[in-house]
């Protein structure tokens, strides 16, 4: 049995044992994890500093270093997030429906865990905790495979969580980390359908497509966010500048940050100079011809730029003739994550929300709110950009499936 197979077998055994634990046991374990993370903050930071030093040596972009960095505040926030998950209702065992058939059979539809969930993700160590505790609360076992650039951080976080599980009387293999970050190991993981029930990739386009194309395990596609804001002709210019600024600059390295701005031709002359004044060279603007006729840009926007998830302070701008063109653009170039219209026109808002094909469609609000915590779901395991099983922020309910329980009194089928 290979290292990966052994990891999967242990996770499957742990998942089986978890079917018998109570809601109180799960919540006690979550509180243990939250306390252990806070108490071991210095040890976590020490491990994280090694990863950050390696990141500098390997010329990792600053935005990606920010995703990797852990400090006391971020660790405290992670710990608070675990406590919020503990306080949420248990998603397992909910009665989703039921009926009694004419022949007397009684059928109940109940929520159950997905099973063993594999998560492949890149350099955000907070995902290690978010994914693990969501799996734990929903009765699933988690097999975590983070990137090599966060290996030291992930190992320390996983060690702390596994120790908390042991002290809570839960099989520590309910949370496991793939410490072999080689390509061969991840290829084996993607073929481990004997033990893993669902695979969730979180990261950039290359990672997600690799998992989709190579996995023999059912995949939930998450994370890739080529998001846009459309500034309609009737928009309040000050509001539009605030929303665009927040969507791009508040944290540019995350998937719900915006990468494109679409501006109605009738308001472009007011909006674009106001935005340029706000940013004052803070953001690199790539614009189409009509944009460059209004403001100075940092270059011409190519078609590939409109498809790019920059994840840094770069944005592509296009002036459009109307709402229909903006909707067609978003549906052609977007990734189905989060899209926004800024408008005072109710008809335009309704058309935009009805026709834009995305998991989250906003009117007059920043796309930065597409987040499990902001939506009141607690932590999230990712933002699903597909349509089967789950869509949008994946909280606890999205980490369950269901089964039918049928009770009879000797019925047989004719």
C-alpha positions in Angstrom: 0.0 0.0 0.0 1.4 3.4 -1.0 1.7 6.4 1.3 -1.4 8.0 -0.4 -3.4 4.8 -0.2 -2.6 4.4 3.4 -3.7 8.0 4.1 -7.0 7.3 2.3 -7.6 4.1 4.1 -7.1 5.7 7.5 -9.4 8.6 6.5 -12.1 6.2 5.4 -11.9 4.3 8.7 -12.1 7.5 10.6 -15.1 8.7 8.6 -16.9 5.4 9.3 -16.3 5.9 13.1 -17.6 9.5 12.9 -21.1 8.3 11.9 -21.7 7.5 15.6 -20.5 10.7 17.2 -22.9 13.2 18.6 -23.4 16.9 17.9 -22.0 17.7 21.3 -18.8 15.6 20.6 -18.2 17.5 17.4 -18.7 20.9 19.0 -16.4 20.0 21.9 -13.7 19.0 19.4 -14.2 22.2 17.5 -13.8 24.3 20.7 -10.7 22.3 21.5 -9.3 23.1 18.1 -10.1 26.8 18.4 -8.4 27.0 21.8 -5.4 25.0 20.6 -4.9 27.3 17.7 -4.9 30.4 19.9 -2.6 28.9 22.5 -0.1 27.8 19.8 -0.1 31.0 17.8 3.7 31.6 18.3 4.5 28.0 17.1 2.2 28.6 14.0 3.9 31.9 13.2 7.4 30.3 13.5 6.4 27.6 11.0 4.8 30.3 8.7 7.9 32.4 8.8 9.9 29.5 7.2 7.4 29.4 4.4 7.6 33.2 4.0 11.4 33.1 3.8 11.2 30.5 1.1 8.6 32.5 -0.7 10.9 35.5 -0.9 13.8 33.3 -2.1 11.5 31.9 -4.8 10.4 35.4 -5.9 6.7 34.8 -5.0 4.6 37.8 -6.0 3.7 40.1 -3.0 0.0 39.4 -3.4 0.6 35.7 -3.1 2.9 36.3 -0.1 0.0 38.1 1.5 -2.2 35.0 1.0 0.5 32.9 2.7 1.2 35.1 5.7 -0.2 34.3 9.2 0.1 36.7 12.1 -1.6 36.8 15.5 -4.6 38.6 14.2 -5.2 36.2 11.4 -4.7 33.2 13.7 -7.2 34.8 16.1 -9.7 35.3 13.3 -9.2 31.7 12.2 -9.8 30.6 15.8 -13.0 32.7 16.0 -14.2 31.2 12.8 -13.9 27.7 14.3 -16.0 28.8 17.2 -18.6 30.2 14.9 -18.8 26.9 13.1 -19.3 25.1 16.4 -22.2 27.4 17.2 -24.0 26.7 13.9 -26.8 24.1 13.7 -25.7 20.6 12.9 -26.4 19.9 9.2 -26.5 16.1 9.7 -29.7 14.2 10.4 -32.0 16.9 9.2 -35.4 15.6 7.9 -35.6 17.0 4.3 -38.9 15.4 3.4 -41.0 12.3 3.8 -44.2 10.6 2.8 -46.3 7.5 3.4 -47.1 5.5 0.3 -50.5 3.9 -0.3 -49.0 0.5 0.4 -48.0 1.7 3.9 -44.3 2.2 3.3 -43.0 5.2 5.2 -40.2 7.1 3.5 -38.0 9.8 5.2 -35.3 11.8 3.4 -32.4 12.7 5.8 -29.2 14.7 5.4 -26.0 12.7 5.7 -22.2 13.5 5.4 -20.6 13.3 1.9 -18.0 10.9 3.3 -14.2 11.5 2.8 -13.6 14.8 1.3 -10.3 15.6 -0.5 -9.3 19.2 -0.8 -6.4 20.3 -3.0 -5.5 23.9 -2.5 -2.7 26.5 -2.9 -0.9 28.9 -0.6 -3.6 30.0 1.9 -3.0 28.1 5.1 -6.3 29.4 6.6 -7.9 27.0 4.1 -6.3 24.1 6.0 -8.4 25.0 9.1 -11.5 26.2 7.3 -11.8 23.0 5.3 -11.0 20.7 8.2 -13.5 22.1 10.7 -16.3 22.3 8.1 -15.7 18.7 7.3 -15.6 17.8 11.0 -18.9 19.7 11.8 -20.6 18.0 8.9 -19.4 14.5 9.8 -16.9 14.2 7.0 -13.3 13.2 7.1 -10.9 15.6 5.4 -7.8 14.7 3.4 -5.9 18.0 2.8 -3.3 18.6 0.2 -1.9 22.1 0.3 0.9 23.6 -1.9 4.5 23.1 -1.1 4.9 26.8 -0.4 2.8 26.5 2.7 3.9 23.0 3.8 5.5 24.1 7.1 2.4 26.2 8.1 0.0 23.4 7.1 1.9 20.7 9.0 1.9 22.7 12.2 -1.8 23.6 11.8 -2.7 20.0 11.1 -0.7 18.6 14.0 -2.5 21.0 16.4 -5.9 20.0 15.1 -5.2 16.3 15.2 -4.0 16.5 18.8 -7.3 18.3 19.6 -9.3 15.5 18.0 -7.4 12.9 20.1 -8.1 14.7 23.3 -11.8 14.9 22.3 -12.0 11.2 21.7 -12.3 11.4 17.9 -10.1 9.5 15.5 -7.3 11.9 14.6 -7.3 10.6 11.0 -10.6 12.5 10.5 -8.2 15.3 9.6 -5.0 14.4 7.6 -2.5 16.2 5.5 -0.7 15.0 2.4 2.8 15.9 3.3 4.2 14.6 0.0 3.7 17.6 -2.3 5.2 15.9 -5.4 3.2 15.8 -8.7 3.1 12.0 -8.4 1.5 12.1 -5.0 -1.3 14.5 -6.2 -1.8 12.3 -9.3 -2.4 9.3 -7.0 -4.7 11.3 -4.8 -6.9 12.2 -7.8 -7.3 8.5 -8.5 -8.2 7.5 -5.0 -11.9 6.9 -5.6 -11.7 3.7 -3.5 -11.4 5.9 -0.4 -12.3 9.5 -1.3 -15.9 10.4 -2.1 -15.5 14.0 -3.3 -12.6 16.1 -4.5 -12.6 19.9 -4.1 -9.8 22.0 -5.8 -9.2 25.6 -4.5 -6.8 27.7 -6.4 -5.9 29.2 -9.8 -7.1 28.1 -13.3 -4.2 25.7 -13.8 -4.8 23.8 -10.6 -8.6 23.6 -11.1 -8.3 22.4 -14.7 -5.7 19.8 -13.8 -8.0 18.3 -11.2 -11.1 18.4 -13.5 -9.1 16.7 -16.3 -7.3 14.0 -14.3 -9.5 13.1 -11.4 -11.5 9.8 -11.2 -13.3 11.2 -8.1 -16.3 13.4 -8.5 -15.1 17.1 -8.4 -16.7 20.2 -7.1 -15.2 23.1 -9.0 -14.4 26.2 -6.8 -12.4 29.3 -6.5 -11.6 30.8 -9.9 -13.0 34.3 -9.9 -12.9 36.5 -13.0 -15.4 39.0 -11.6 -16.7 42.2 -13.1 -18.6 45.4 -12.1 -20.8 47.0 -14.7 -21.4 50.7 -14.1 -24.8 51.5 -15.7 -25.7 54.9 -17.2 -28.0 55.7 -14.3 -25.4 54.8 -11.6 -24.5 57.1 -8.7 -20.9 58.0 -9.6 -19.6 58.2 -6.0 -21.3 54.9 -5.1 -19.8 53.3 -8.2 -16.3 54.5 -7.4 -16.6 53.1 -3.8 -17.9 49.7 -5.0 -15.2 49.4 -7.7 -12.4 50.6 -5.4 -13.5 48.1 -2.6 -13.9 45.3 -5.1 -10.4 45.7 -6.5 -8.2 47.1 -3.7 -9.6 45.9 -0.4 -7.8 42.5 -0.9 -6.8 42.0 -4.5 -5.4 38.5 -4.1 -8.7 36.7 -3.4 -11.2 35.2 -5.8 -14.1 37.6 -5.2 -12.0 40.7 -6.1 -12.9 42.2 -9.4 -10.8 42.0 -12.5 -12.9 43.9 -15.1 -14.9 47.1 -15.1 -17.6 47.7 -17.7 -18.8 51.2 -18.1 -21.8 52.5 -20.0 -20.7 55.0 -22.6 -23.1 57.7 -21.3 -21.5 57.8 -17.9 -17.9 56.9 -18.8 -16.9 60.6 -19.0 -17.9 61.1 -15.4 -17.0 57.8 -13.8 -13.6 57.1 -15.3 -12.0 60.4 -14.3 -13.5 60.0 -10.8 -12.0 56.5 -10.5 -8.6 57.7 -11.8 -8.6 60.4 -9.2 -9.4 57.9 -6.4 -6.7 55.5 -7.4 -4.0 58.0 -8.4 -1.8 55.4 -10.0 -2.5 52.8 -7.2 -4.0 50.4 -9.8 -2.6 49.5 -13.2 -5.5 50.2 -15.7 -5.6 48.4 -19.0 -8.3 50.0 -21.2 -10.0 49.6 -24.6 -9.8 52.4 -27.1 -12.8 54.3 -25.8 -11.4 54.2 -22.2 -8.0 55.6 -23.4 -9.9 58.5 -25.0 -11.2 59.5 -21.6 -8.3 58.8 -19.2 -4.7 57.8 -19.4 -4.3 54.1 -19.1 -1.3 51.9 -18.4 -1.8 50.0 -21.7 -4.3 48.6 -24.1 -6.5 45.8 -22.9 -6.2 42.7 -25.0 -8.9 40.0 -25.2 -6.9 37.7 -23.0 -6.7 40.4 -20.3 -10.5 40.3 -20.0 -10.2 36.6 -19.3 -7.4 37.0 -16.7 -7.7 36.6 -13.0 -4.9 39.1 -12.1 -5.1 38.7 -8.3 -3.1 41.9 -8.0 -3.6 45.6 -8.5 -4.3 45.4 -12.3 -7.7 45.8 -13.9 -9.1 45.7 -17.4 -11.7 48.3 -18.4 -14.2 48.4 -21.3 -16.7 51.0 -22.3 -20.0 49.4 -23.5 -23.1 50.6 -25.3 -25.6 49.2 -22.8 -26.8 46.6 -20.3 -27.2 43.9 -22.9 -23.6 44.2 -24.1 -22.4 44.1 -20.5 -24.4 40.9 -19.7 -23.1 39.3 -22.9 -19.5 40.2 -22.0 -19.8 38.8 -18.5 -21.4 35.5 -19.7 -18.6 35.1 -22.3 -15.6 36.1 -20.1 -16.7 35.4 -16.5 -16.1 32.3 -14.5 -19.5 32.1 -12.9 -18.3 33.5 -9.6 -19.5 37.0 -8.6 -20.8 39.9 -10.8 -22.2 43.3 -10.0 -24.2 46.1 -11.6 -24.3 49.6 -10.1 -27.5 51.3 -11.2 -30.5 53.3 -10.2 -32.6 51.7 -12.9 -34.8 48.9 -11.5 -35.4 47.4 -14.9 -31.7 47.2 -15.6 -31.0 45.7 -12.2 -33.7 43.0 -12.7 -32.5 42.2 -16.2 -28.9 41.9 -15.0 -29.7 39.6 -12.0 -32.0 37.4 -14.2 -29.6 37.0 -17.2 -26.1 37.0 -15.7 -25.0 33.4 -15.2 -23.0 33.4 -11.9 -23.2 32.0 -8.4 -23.6 35.5 -6.9 -25.1 38.5 -8.7 -25.1 41.9 -7.0 -26.9 45.1 -7.4 -25.2 48.1 -5.8 -22.8 46.2 -3.5 -19.2 45.0 -3.6 -18.4 41.5 -4.8 -16.1 41.1 -1.8 -19.2 39.9 0.2 -19.2 36.5 -1.6 -17.8 34.7 1.4 -19.2 32.0 3.7 -18.7 34.2 6.8 -20.2 37.3 5.2 -23.2 35.2 4.1 -23.7 33.9 7.7 -22.6 30.4 6.8 -19.6 30.3 9.2 -16.4 29.3 7.5 -16.5 28.0 3.9 -14.8 25.2 2.0 -14.8 27.3 -1.2 -17.0 29.2 -3.7 -18.5 26.7 -6.1 -18.7 28.0 -9.6 -20.6 25.0 -11.0 -24.2 24.1 -10.8 -24.4 20.5 -9.7 -24.8 19.7 -5.9 -23.6 23.2 -4.7 -23.2 26.7 -6.0 -21.7 29.8 -4.4 -20.2 29.8 -0.9 -20.1 26.2 0.4 -21.0 26.1 4.0 -22.2 23.2 6.2 -25.4 22.4 4.3 -23.4 22.1 1.1 -21.1 19.5 2.8 -23.9 17.0 3.1 -25.8 14.7 0.8 -29.0 12.7 1.7 -30.3 9.2 1.9 -33.8 7.7 2.0 -34.9 5.7 5.1 -37.8 3.3 4.3 -39.8 1.5 6.9 -42.3 -1.2 6.2 -44.4 -3.9 7.7 -43.6 -6.8 5.3 -44.5 -5.1 2.0 -43.3 -6.9 -1.2 -43.5 -5.5 -4.7 -46.0 -7.1 -7.2 
